[in-house]
Amino acid sequence: MRLKYGSVRTYSTLCQREFASKKEAIRAEELTLLEKDGQIIDLEFQILFGLCEKPKITITIDFSYWQDGKVTYEDSKGVLTRDTRTKLAWLHEKYGTEVILS
């Protein structure tokens, strides 16, 4: 099934889960292999951050992991919308969190 902006949900047998796009699934598999190799630790998927209580506004970041003693957040984006840019700026302002876009 095609989603917004033409992405196709993709199942990863390595990660044993479905992802919103092929690009996200490929990156998840890369990170999973890095974790198995010991280059990163504590890989997590779909991290939810609250940005505002009323109205309830959230942003979900695709991946987080620890590397070189610090946490890294990554999000797979095919199309960077104005809404996403705004939420990422808000996330940085509220939590000081930088997100790598891949």
C-alpha positions as CSV (number, residue, x, y, z in Angstrom):
1,M,0.0,0.0,0.0
2,R,1.4,3.4,-1.0
3,L,1.4,6.1,1.7
4,K,1.6,9.8,1.4
5,Y,4.4,11.0,-0.9
6,G,4.5,7.6,-2.6
7,S,6.4,5.6,0.1
8,V,5.6,1.9,0.4
9,R,5.4,0.1,3.7
10,T,8.3,-2.4,3.9
11,Y,8.8,-5.4,6.1
12,S,12.3,-6.2,7.4
13,T,13.0,-9.8,8.2
14,L,16.2,-8.8,10.0
15,C,14.4,-6.4,12.3
16,Q,11.2,-8.4,12.4
17,R,9.0,-5.4,11.9
18,E,7.3,-3.2,9.3
19,F,8.5,0.3,8.4
20,A,6.8,3.2,6.7
21,S,9.2,3.2,3.8
22,K,11.8,1.1,2.0
23,K,14.4,3.8,2.9
24,E,13.6,3.6,6.6
25,A,13.7,-0.3,6.5
26,I,17.1,-0.2,4.8
27,R,18.5,2.2,7.4
28,A,17.0,0.1,10.3
29,E,18.8,-2.9,8.9
30,E,22.1,-1.0,8.7
31,L,21.7,0.1,12.3
32,T,20.7,-3.3,13.5
33,L,23.9,-4.8,12.0
34,L,26.0,-2.0,13.6
35,E,24.4,-2.9,16.9
36,K,25.1,-6.6,16.5
37,D,28.7,-5.6,15.6
38,G,29.0,-3.6,18.8
39,Q,29.5,-0.2,17.0
40,I,26.3,1.2,18.5
41,I,24.2,0.2,21.5
42,D,20.6,0.5,22.7
43,L,19.0,0.8,19.3
44,E,15.4,1.9,19.6
45,F,12.7,2.5,17.0
46,Q,9.9,5.1,16.8
47,I,10.7,7.4,19.8
48,L,7.8,9.7,20.6
49,F,8.5,13.2,21.9
50,G,5.7,15.5,23.3
51,L,6.0,19.0,22.0
52,C,2.8,20.5,23.4
53,E,0.0,19.4,25.7
54,K,-2.9,21.4,24.5
55,P,-3.4,21.0,21.7
56,K,-1.5,17.7,21.9
57,I,1.4,17.9,19.4
58,T,4.0,15.1,19.1
59,I,6.8,14.1,16.8
60,T,8.0,10.6,16.3
61,I,11.7,10.1,15.5
62,D,12.6,6.8,13.6
63,F,15.7,5.7,15.5
64,S,17.8,6.4,18.6
65,Y,21.0,4.7,19.7
66,W,24.1,5.3,21.7
67,Q,27.5,5.8,19.9
68,D,30.7,7.2,21.3
69,G,29.1,7.9,24.7
70,K,26.2,10.1,23.4
71,V,22.7,9.5,22.2
72,T,22.0,10.0,18.5
73,Y,18.6,10.5,16.9
74,E,17.9,9.7,13.2
75,D,14.9,10.2,11.1
76,S,14.4,8.9,7.5
77,K,12.8,11.5,5.3
78,G,12.0,11.4,1.7
79,V,10.2,14.7,1.7
80,L,11.0,17.3,4.3
81,T,7.7,19.2,4.8
82,R,7.3,22.6,6.5
83,D,5.4,20.9,9.3
84,T,8.3,18.5,9.9
85,R,10.9,21.4,9.8
86,T,8.7,23.3,12.4
87,K,8.4,20.2,14.7
88,L,12.2,19.5,14.5
89,A,12.9,23.1,15.4
90,W,10.5,22.9,18.3
91,L,12.1,19.6,19.4
92,H,15.5,21.3,19.4
93,E,14.2,24.3,21.3
94,K,12.4,22.2,24.0
95,Y,14.8,19.4,24.5
96,G,18.1,20.5,22.8
97,T,17.8,17.5,20.6
98,E,19.5,17.4,17.2
99,V,18.1,14.9,14.7
100,I,20.1,13.5,11.8
101,L,18.0,13.3,8.7
102,S,18.8,10.4,6.4
